[in-house]
């Protein structure tokens, strides 16, 4: 389970980010360890000296997911499925195709209930890991990989293969089971990888 202080730092950081009107300054505050060290003061107490691990977690792909307003559900599911430790880890290099909230909202009531049941946590974990690669591929690298043969085969942490293609300027990811999603935002950089926002959910059946 993720240590409480790290979550407190992230949630404090989220409050700081969303209360600021200047989006450019938001990104600088998230990305800069110095600004985090100066501004984050949990419980309104004295400032804590951040360790290198604390800083790495604050700049991780999980932190990026938690601070993006389109990815609240993916963040919540990641905590429930207990994969947040993986997404925080500075020992990993990851690519995350994170479905936007609207994609999960389009689930049927039956599917929502299924993933909400504790007895189905393994299935939830499998579904989420179907969106994660154990390698970092930013948009340039992914496009180059596609260009070689017209499509790129990507192995996920769930053990299923995704296929990435490109049409015009648009990137698409399919799971081989009939689901094909479009990348709506790319290259959200974290210290341990990169996040893409996609408009659908993969391997949810």
Helices and strands as residue ranges (DSSP letters): H 4-18, H 23-31, H 33-39, G 42-44, H 52-58, H 61-66, H 72-80, H 84-88, E 94-99, H 101-105, H 109-116, G 118-120, H 121-129, E 132-133, H 139-149, E 152-155, E 161-167, E 170-174, E 180-190, E 193-198
